[in-house]
């Protein structure tokens, strides 16, 4: 069995956890593939060729926090292999396996004793003067927001080419259900179950009390046009990649043709994750 490994090697626990993984892989007879930095902590691991993982691997393991999961999904490109997240970070909404469960998780991978949840992705394309200037893919969200400037921006929103409104705000977020527990949540957006076929559109500090987050079907395209930026305006995709935007630029957002599969061990519960990560304790009597 061929397993890809992507780790955040800057995490203090990463070298020790990778050492454990290396030993377990040897016991199970696994062939490991990894990015160059991760491979330096593994004995005999092959290095990914180029900036995408190979379609020859059977599963991909991301070791770190949510940022590592986002980077790993980006490395997948159009390769369809299941992704398992091992949390050696802090919050870890996306990494469903704790480092204490690493040995069990590798056994489950080999035995195919796991479930998967399918997560939708966003395709985001930017245009300037009618020409395409960038294309990105997001698991969590696409954010248009002011950079160093403290002045508000003017953004025009359309859904399926029908104008919704023009907003004065600090920015706008389009989030997937997976991203509903990220940046969108901090703006007052709702939490969506991962299998929900929808996007959340929420504003960052809107200059009106009537603006509220919207949930729209992910079968519809979304267009965000820059009216007046009054300074630097940034497009941020999953908080990791993006571009600068100018007045008149516009962004097209739609659901990607492909999705990604997350691996969950037996006993996994999405609502248990919410209770733990958000410290839900219920009502007191």
N, C-alpha and C positions, 0 to 999 in steps of 0.2 A: 504494500500500500504506500502511495506517495503523498506526503503531507507537506504543505507549504507553511512556513512560519514567518510572521512579521511581528517584531517586538519593538517596544519603546525602550531602547537600551539605556536611556538616561534615568529610568526609574531605579531607585536604590536596590530594590529586590530583584531586578531583572536578571543579573548574572546568575544568582542562585536558582531562580525559577527555571531559567534556560538550562542550567546544569541538570536539574531534576528531569526536565523534559528530554534531554539528550539521553540520559540513562534509561528512561522508560521506553524511548523509541528504539534503543538498542535491544531491550528485552523483547519488544514486540516485533522486531525485524522490519521497522518502518524505514523508508527512504525519505530523507528530509531535503527540502528546498527552502531557501531563505533569501532575503535581501542581504546585501554585502555586510552591513553592520551586524545584523542578527547572526549571520553565518559564522562570524568571527568568534562567537560564543558556543558554537556547536561543532562537534567532531565529525568531519566528513560530509557536512551538508553542502549540497550544490547551490550555487548562487543563481538567482533569477537572471535570465538573459533579457536585458532591456528594462523598461520601466513598467512592465506588466507581468503578472504571474502567468505561468504556462497552463495551457488547457490539459496538460498531461497529469496534473495533480488531482487527487481524489477529494481533498478537503483542504481548507485554509484555516490556520489558527492565528488569531490576533491576540497578542499579549501586551497588555497595558491598560489604558482607560478608554473612554469614549473617543478621544482623539485618534487613538491607534485604530479603532474600528472604522472610523471615517476614512482614514488614510488607506486602510486595507481594502475597503470597498472600492475606493478610487483605483487602486492597483489592479483590481479584477478586470476593469474594462468591460468587455463583452463575454468574458469567460464565466460559465455557469457552474460553479462549484459551491458547496455549502461552506459557510463561515462560522467558526466557533470563537467566541470572545472569552478570554481568560483575564479576569480582573486583577491587575497588580497596580491599579491606580487608586483613585479616591472614590468619586461618585459612582461611575460605572453603570449607567442605565442600560447600555447596549451590550456590555460584557456580562453574560449570564452565568459564567462559571467562575467560582472562586479559586484562588491558587491552591487552597487546601484540597480541592476536588480534582486537581490536575491529573493524577494517576487514573482515577476513575473515569475521567473524561476521555483520556486516550484509549482506555479499554472500550468505552462505549462507541468511540469512533470506529475502531477496528471491528467490533461486533455489530456495527450499524444499529446499536441500541439507543436511538435518540429520535426526537421529533424535530421538525423544522417549521419555522414561521416565515412566510413570504412577505418581504418588505418592498413597497413601491419606491421608485426613484424618480427624481425630477431631471428633465433635460431643460437647460437654460441657455438661450442664445441671445447675444447682445448685438445691436445694430447701431450704426452711425451713418447718417446721410443715406439710409437705405441699404448700406452694405453691411454684411455680417463681419463683425470684428472679434468675436469670441464665442466659444461653445463650452459648456461645462455640464457636469452631472452631479447631482446632490442626493444624499441619503436623508439628511435632516432638513435643511432649509436653504433658501436663497434670500439674502438680506440686502436691501438697498438702503444705505444710511450715510449720514454726514460723516466726514472724516475728522480732520482737525478743527473744522469750522464749528462754531457754536450757533450759527444762524440756521433757521428752519429752511426746509426745502419744499418745493412744490412738485407733487407727483400725481400723474393722471393714471387712474386704474380702469381697465376694461376686462370683462370676462366674456370669452367667446366673441370678441370684437364689438361687444355692446358696452358703451361707456357706463361706468358705475359712478365715479365722482372724482373730483380733483381735491387733493388733500394738502394742507399745510401741516408738516410734521417733521420729526427728526429722522424718519425712515419708515420702511415697510418690509414685512416679513411674509414670505410664502413658505409654509412648512408642510411636510408630509405627516402622516400619523406617527411615524417613528420620531420625527422632529418635534412632535407636539409637547414633549417633556423637556425641550431645550429652550432656545431663545424665545420662542413663541409663548411659552408658559410664563416667562417673566413679564410679558406685556399683558397678561390677563387672558391669554388664549385658553381654549379648552383642551383637555386630554382626550385623544382619540385612540381607540384600540388599534393595534397595528394593522389589522385586516380591513379597516374602514377605507372605502374607496373615495377619499376626499382630500382636499387641500384646506389648510387654514390660512386665511389672509388677515394679518393683524398689523396695526400701526404702532410705531414707536413714538410716544409722546405727541399724540395728535393735538392740534390747537382748536379742538372743539370737544365738548362733553358728549356729543351725540354719536361719535365714532365708536364702533364696537367690532371685535373680531368677527369675521364671517367664515362660514364653512361652505365650500362649494364642491360639486362633484369633480373628481380628478379626470373625468372625461372631457372637461372643458379647458380651453387654453386661457392663459392669463397674460395680459400685456401691461407692463409698467413703463410709462413714458416720463422722462425727466422734463419738468417745466423749467423751473429756475432753481439752480443748485446753490447760488451765492457763495461759491467756493468749492472745495474738494468734496466729491461725492464718490462713494465706493460701493462696488458690488462685491459681496462676500458670499462664497459658496461653501457651505459647511464650515464656515469660519477658518478655512485653510487656504483656499485659492480664490482668485477674483481679479477685478480690474477697476480702473478709474473710469468714471462716467462724466460726460459733459452735457450741457443743456441741449435738448433735442434728441439725445440718445434714447433708445427704448429697449426693453428686455421682453422676450417671449418665453413664457414658462409653460411646460406641458408635462404630462406623465410620460416617462421613458417607456420605450417598447419592451425593455427587459426589467427584471426585478432581481432581488438578491435574497438568498435563503440563509436564515440564521439557525444555527444548531442549538438545541436545548436538551439538557439531560433529563432522564425520567424524573418526574416530580416537579418540574419547572412550572411556575405560575406567574403570569404577567401581573396579576393584581397583588400577589405577594411582593413582587419587586416594587410596585408603587407604594405599598404600605411601608416597606423597609426604607426605600430611598427618600420618600417624602415625609417620613415619620408620622404617618397617619395612626392615630391611636383610638379613633372613634369618640363617641360622645360619652361624657361622664354622667353618672346619675347620683 
